[in-house]
Amino acid sequence: MTVRAASALLLVSGLSACSGPQSVLDPAGRDAQVLASLFWVMFTGAVILWLAMNGIFLTVTRFIKREMSERKAETLIIGGGIVFPTVVLAGLLTYALAEMPRQRERGEGLTVRVVGESWWWRVEYLPDGSSEPVVSANEIRLPAGSRSEIELAANGVIHAFWIPALGGKTDMIPGRTTRMSLEPVTPGTYRGQCTEFCGESHAMMAFGAVVMEPESFDAWLRKEAAPADPPESPEAIRGREVFVTEGCGACHTIRGTQAQGRVGPDLTHLGGRTTLAAGILPMETDELVRWIRDPESIKPGARMPGYDHLDDARLRALATYLEGLT
Ligand code: CUA
């Protein structure tokens, strides 16, 4: 590949990363807006400095043929090498430090507790004044227009929580609770990602991040708090039987049923989520079948065993039941 082709490819891939559901440069929250402006200020400063340095270099090497006096050279070194960078860096530092306190502000109203597991997310919602959490998994929903408190923990190994469109990242450390707050502005569906290497499926530890209008969020949370509706279609009823006979309830909870396992993700409203397997598959019957049959082939190291001993009909019935848990 020629240098020009490589640069063009780099530019195109660089620019294509500037938008989309997982971009810091396409902010949908107050905190991400601050970080994006910080980036543009730094980037513009860097470009100006780069042009100035190269300008001086060219001037001195190409255009000024005569030798420079010692005094002039000294002024250039002290001015350009010490005074100028000190002033510029102090200015940038002051600007960045002034922006920081807001990122540490306490949230008001909703608290969301997130625990990093291998390799998925345990999620609990605590509305204002409530001590009884609404348990969910692998998706974070937040109301637009208010600052929510995010409490972070980890089980076993370190992870990091990051929704680029909404704000900065925070480590999740076993045995400790870390915190941050987020103030989403624009309703929409975004994407979060674990950003600390946590094992073989680190790159497959993502989640959907949904920002909703406050009224829709309240309605959604009420529904999420309710137990699962019993299945109605014959296929889904057969699926529930498979779920019971295969012992899926030993690891998973479906509120309103006998299934009370806490090892794996809560499945009470699985079908209502935007993604499957922690942000890596679309919520579709075929994908559910593929996942249940052989999770290892999709997410190496996944703790869930494969169910390839089930025939297609039973797998499909099970997937239909789970997808119907909206
Ligand atoms: Cu969890 Cu990387």
Residues whose N, C-alpha, C, O or C-beta is under 5 A from the ligand:
A	BS01	CUA	I158 H159 A160 C194 T195 E196 F197 C198 H202 M205
